Structure formats: C-alpha cells, structure tokens
C-alpha cells in the first residue's frame, strides 16, 4: 500500500479502499452538495452493501400500481396491497415454471 496523501492546511488526504489511489479533498468534504468529495464515502458504502448481498444471481423486480388506483389504495390499503402482493407472488411463481423460464 502506498503512503497516504500529504495533509495540507485545510486539506485532508484519504486512500480509497482497494482502489490504490489517493484522494485529496478540502476540509469541507462532508458537504453533500460536493459529489466529488463523497467518492471515498460512496466507495465505502458500496463495499459494505456488497457484503450484504448473497453470492448468487438475482433480479430486482418492481411491482407498481397505476396512479389512478392511489385513492383506492389510500382508502383501502390492506385490500389493495394484499391483492398487489398476491398478484406479484403469482407472477413470480409463474415465471419460475420450467416451460416459461426456458
């Protein structure tokens, strides 16, 4: 591992994990509006999230309701969301059948 970046007045240095590069940032690097300054923090967050994911292939699937059903979902949330989850489960069960998956 190379030595850390030099620290100057008002400037800090930090090494991104596993990237083998030094990142020199201003002392106000925690400012959320400065996206470049968030690169090291972002990389750390991604590494932590990768540890949470199982080492298997998977898909991210989103089921949504049409906007027109929002009033009904607000007035009868248990009914609407029960139906939504039943529909989603049925769809996913159908997709895993061998005749469909091939």
Secondary structure, 3 states (H helix, E strand, C coil): CCCCCCCECCEEEEECCCCCCEEEEECCCCCCCCHHHHHHHHHHHHHHHHHHCCCCCCCCCCCCCCHHHHHHHHHCHHHHHHHHHHHHHHHHHHHCCHHHHC
